[in-house]
Amino acid sequence: MQTPLKYLTLLAVLAVFLVLLAGLWNMMRGTSPNLSQKLMRWRVGLQFLAIVIAMIMVYLLRS
């Protein structure tokens, strides 16, 4: 059970990183502020998901 959670955590962290880069790239180009806001909201949601997955993994490893 720990191996799928490790991969899921890695995938969630990678998704956060990619959305962060996309949001920063969009802000630096100065195109659509609405898209930047949407990407940053996605980043916050993905960070929450990554933390939840990591906490589940820690809980299962301690059991």
C-alpha positions in Angstrom: 0.0 0.0 0.0 2.9 2.4 0.7 4.3 2.1 -2.9 1.2 3.4 -4.6 1.0 6.2 -2.1 4.6 7.2 -2.7 4.0 7.4 -6.5 0.8 9.3 -5.8 2.6 11.8 -3.6 5.3 12.2 -6.2 2.7 12.8 -8.9 0.8 15.4 -6.8 4.1 17.3 -6.0 5.0 17.2 -9.7 1.5 18.5 -10.6 1.9 21.4 -8.1 5.3 22.3 -9.5 4.0 22.3 -13.1 1.0 24.4 -12.3 3.2 26.8 -10.3 5.5 27.2 -13.3 2.6 27.7 -15.7 1.1 30.4 -13.4 4.4 32.2 -13.0 5.0 32.0 -16.8 1.6 33.5 -17.5 2.2 36.3 -15.0 5.6 37.1 -16.4 4.2 37.3 -19.9 1.4 39.6 -18.6 -1.3 38.1 -20.7 -4.5 37.0 -18.8 -4.7 37.9 -15.1 -7.8 35.6 -14.8 -5.8 32.6 -16.1 -3.1 33.4 -13.5 -5.6 33.5 -10.7 -7.2 30.2 -11.9 -3.8 28.5 -12.0 -2.9 29.7 -8.6 -6.2 28.4 -7.2 -5.4 25.0 -8.8 -2.0 25.2 -7.2 -3.5 25.7 -3.8 -5.9 22.8 -4.3 -3.1 20.5 -5.5 -0.9 21.4 -2.6 -3.8 20.5 -0.2 -4.2 17.1 -2.0 -0.4 16.5 -1.8 -0.4 17.2 1.9 -3.4 14.9 2.5 -1.7 12.1 0.6 1.6 12.6 2.4 -0.2 12.6 5.8 -2.0 9.3 4.9 1.3 7.8 3.9 2.9 8.9 7.2 -0.1 7.5 9.2 0.1 4.1 7.4 3.9 3.9 7.9 3.6 4.5 11.6 0.9 1.8 12.0 
